[in-house]
Structures are given as structure tokens and as C-alpha cells.
Amino acid sequence: MMRISDGAIERLRVAAENPDLGGTRYRLMHKLGQGGMGTVYAVEDSVLARQVALKVINLLDSKGELAERLLQEARVIARLEHPGIVPVHDVGTLPDGRVFYTMKLVQGRRLDDPETDLGLEPECLRTFLKICEAVAFAHSRTIVHRDLKPSNIMIGPFGEVLVMDWGLAKVIGSASSTPSGVHSGGAVMGTPGFMAPEQARGEGVSGPAADIYSLGMILNFLLKSGSSAQLTRRLNAVIRKAAAVDPAARYASVEQLAFDVSQYLQGGTLLAYPEGITARAWRWVVRNRAWILLIIAYLAMRILFILWRKFS
């Protein structure tokens, strides 16, 4: 019996894994990553001569349920035309019957990549605000993500921020959407540590509040992973409010959460951290200390000049 070399076995394995793109406008380049339902490949669009990403189902789908989920994901993303959300280009079927869609090929690092350095606290917070912008836009289109986490956020080489993987997204009020947190098999859908408690319990209602919880945990991850690990009381209050166990105690919207983060950056008053007039006045002094010191120095010089003129 002829022995097959390890190299030949590996080549056969790769050939079996790689999708047959015959009859499509795409040429396979290489595999980018794999999730629970689909695999993403870098492909070349032969019509437009550009590289794009192609996502295809990687599981048996005799009932067509996964194909419908992938199509639903593509339709959801197609409704979200925003700079912080990867656009869908095309939807189709491979020769073997599997559904696929193509989207922009994103370059950059995931937020959870150890080599992703967002710098000091202000840079982390500005990145977080860009994440909030994309999620708030989705909510304005009645879509909740339901799986927000650092690994689903990409930072581009020019500082662009992209919210990825809308496979668990739900259109609010849509009867056809999968119940929040649970698919047909009854397994909880989401990521522990970033998933809202009500979503982890598999409750049937999951709205914007679930995404707000996840954003609170992402903010906590960002700040504790950044160059400044010490969180101020005011920032801790923002995280606690966003990630409150009770959905009613969270921010009413992503815009409110973003407002508090913006206020923190500007030294303003926070919804999550009410303060008395003394504390607000002191923060105003700290924020404007350069101008205050300049005015004090000017007044001191004027007084000295007047005294010198008087006694000279």
C-alpha cells in the first residue's frame, strides 16, 4: 500500500475545506477566520478587481435554517449604512448549494488583540465613542447587535472603528427574529462576560438595554487594558450604570451613555455621578487652571507694578 505523505494529506485537507467558487465572480485567496456558523475568506472580485471578504456557511444545513440566518445577517447589515459598520456587497449561492455573502475586507486589529494599544485614557474613550456611534445608529434602525464584545470590534490602521459580526442581530419587533439569547436548540447565544444578565437567562425580550450592558463591559475592558489602569470614581459610575443588573437602571439609550463619556472628557457633569456645587466648581477650576494661573500672574504683576510706582 502506498503511503501518503503528511504534506499531501494537508493539501487534501485544505482543498476539502476551501469552498468551490466556480461559476461566481470570486477567486479564493486565503482563509481569514471561522466562527460557529460560518467561515470567512479573502477573495478577489474579478469584475471590480478588488479584494473582499466572503462569508459562507460551514455546517450541514439540510433544513435550510442556517442559510436563512446567513441571509438575515446580510439583510441586517445592508440596512446599516454607517462608516462604523462593514458594508455588504453581494449575496449568492455556491455550486454546492451553500449561501454566501461578500463584504468589505477590513484591515486592522481586533480590540482584544494584545498588540492593540489605544494609549492613554482619552484615546480609549474617543475610541469607545466611535463604537457607541455605530451601535446608536443600528438602534435608530430598530436593530440590536446582541453580541457586542472586544473581538467583534476592529481598529483600522487610520483609527477607524468598525463593529463586526451581526450574526446574532435582531430586528426589534420582528416576529421572524430568533428569540433573544436562545436559538431553536435552546442554547444561550452570546458571550459570557459581555452578555446582559437577562440575555444569559434566555429571556424572550432583548432590546437596546442588552447592547448598553455590553457597551459598559467593553468600556471596562478598554480602560483596564489601556495605559491607565486606575479608574476614577466618575468613570466607575458610568460603567456601573451602563452594566447595571437591572435593565431599567441602565442608561435609557446609547446616546445617553455617549453623552456621559463626552462630558467626562470635557470635565462636565455626568448623569451617572450627580455632584454638589462645590465639586463642580472645583472641577471647573482644575479644567481652567492654566487660564486662572495666567490671570493670577497678570494681577500679581499689576499689583507689584502699582506698589513700585507708589513707593519709588
Secondary structure, 3 states (H helix, E strand, C coil): CCCCCHHHHHHHHHHHHCCCCCCCCEEEEEEEEECCCEEEEEEEECCCCEEEEEEEECCCCCCCHHHHHHHHHHHHHHCCCCCCECCEEEEEECCCCCEEEEEECCCCEECCCCCCCCCCHHHHHHHHHHHHHHHHHHHHCCEECCCCCHHHEEECCCCCEEECCCCCCEECCCCCCCCCCECCCCCECCCCCCCCHHHHCCCCCCCHHHHHHHHHHHHHHHHHHCCCCCCCHHHHHHHHHHCCCCHHHCCCCHHHHHHHHHHHHHCCCECCECCCHHHHHHHHHHHCHHHHHHHHHHHHHHHHHHHHHHHC
